[in-house]
Amino acid sequence: MQWSYLMVGGATGFALACGPGFRQARPESGSAAVIVLDEATLSQLPGRSVLDAMTLRMPQIRTFRTTGGCPGVLLRGADRLTGTSDPDVYVDHAHTLDTCPLAMLSTIDIQRIEIYPLGVTSRPGYNTGAHGLILIFTRGSLAK
């Protein structure tokens, strides 16, 4: 396992565990860190769900079962307040209501996954997510 250090916002550094085929994009000025699982990485995980691919490539992600049936996902620490700490999930630019698509979508159908642990992206059209942001782009999608 290789450790990489990534600067966020120019002042804060944190370590992320990286596996093969895992890419970290350097943040642009004013944007946050992004972890990208590209088509080449996802093709090595046929038959796996998006959630499986994320947890295999990013061991720092915590998942758990919830009573609602959708997986609970923690990209960062949990809130102390009552409620969910799940990241916001977008599939082809459409905001999902919950994290169920992470368990339902297969890596075979996905072209790219972008994970923003701090919940901020420089891509236009996405809201800031207080608990992180996951952008999923399917094969053949016009939203790239």
N, C-alpha and C positions, 0 to 999 in steps of 0.2 A: 504494500500500500504506500502510495506517495502522498506527502502532505504539501499543499500549496498555500501560500499566503496571498490574500487578495485585499487590496486597499479599497475602502468604501468611503466615498465623500472626501477623500484626500487625507483624512485624519485617523479614521478608525480601521484597525486591521483585525481580521479574524481568520482562523484556519478552517479549511474545508477538506474533508477526506475525498480523495479523487481516485477513481478506478480508470481502467483503460477505456478509451473512447469517450471520455468525459471531458468537456471543454468549458472553460470559464472565460467569459468575455470580459475584457477590461472595461470598466465603466467610463462613459464619456463624462465630460464636465457637467455636473448637476444631476447625473443619473446614478442609479444604484447598481449593485452587482447583479449579474444574471448567470445562471447555470443552464447550459444548453445540452439537451440530449438530441443529437441530430439523427438523420435517417440511417447513417452507417452504424451508429451505436444501437439504435432500436432494432435494426435488422438482425443483430446478434442475439436478440431476445424474442424469437418467434413464439407465439402462443401465450405470451405473458400479458398481463394487464398493464396499463399505464402506471398504476400504483406500484405494481411489482417492479417495473423498470426503474421507477424513481427510488424506491427503497434499496434496490440492489446497487445502484450507482451512487446513492447518497445515504450512507448509513446513519447520518445525523438526523434524518427525518424520522419522526416517531408516529406510528399509526396505532390505532386501537379500534375496537368494535364499539358501536353506539347502539342505543335502543331503537333508533330510527331506521337502522339498516344500512345507512351510508357510513363509510369508514371515517373515523376521526383522524385528522392529519395535523401534525404540529411541525411547522418549518422552524419556528422559534419557540420560546417558552410559552406556557399557558397563561392566560389571564387569571388574575385573582378574583375577578368579578364573575358572577354567574353568567353562563352563556357559552357559546362555542368559540373556539380559537382557531377554527378552520380557515385556510387561505381562500381567497376568491379564485374561482376557476372559470376560465373562458375557453370555449371550444369554437374555433373558427370565428372569433370575434363576438360570439354570443355568450353573455354572462349566464352561468348555470345557477340554479337555486341552492345546490348542495354539492357535496364531493362525490356523489354516486358515479358520475362519468369516469372518475379515476379508476374505479374498480370494474366498470362495464366496458370500457374501450380497450381493444387489443392493440399491441404495438404494431401489428401488421398493417393496421389502418392509419397509422400516425406517421407524419413526415418529420415533425419537429415538436419538441417540448421546451418551453422556456420557463425557468423557475426563478422568481424574484423573491428571495427570503425577506427582504425589507419592504416588499409590497409596492415598489415604485419602478415604473418603466418609462423610457423615453418614447416608446411607441405611442402614436396618437390614438385616441379613442378608448383608452383603458383608464378606469378609475384607480386611485391608490387603494391598496388593500392593507388594512391595519394588521392583518395576520399573515401577510405574504400574498403572492400572486402567482398563479400557474396558468400559462397560456399554452393551449394545445392546438396544433395545426394538423388537420387530417390530409391524407393524400388527395390530390386533385382539388383541394380547397383554393379559392381565389384569395383568401385572407392569408397573406404570407408576411 
